[in-house]
Amino acid sequence: MNLKLLVNNKDVWDSFNDELDRRINYIHTQMEQTQREEDFFRLQGQARALRGLKNLRDEVNGPQPD
């Protein structure tokens, strides 16, 4: 699948971002409730990876001119 189809289709991209936001919020809830340090770091890595996916459009399309 061509990633440009995902990132340049507004409806699909908005749905994808909504799902990422939902998952990030869930991870934040888990981070607040975890007792073990290693679980916190694992969840922190998951949140960072999901936030990185939110930048996928810029990575696929390249920088936008000012």
Buried (B, 14 or more C-beta within 10 A) or exposed (E): EEEEEBBEEEEEBEEBBEEBEEBBEBBEEBBEEBEEEEEBEBBEEBBEEBEEBEEBBEEBEEEEEE
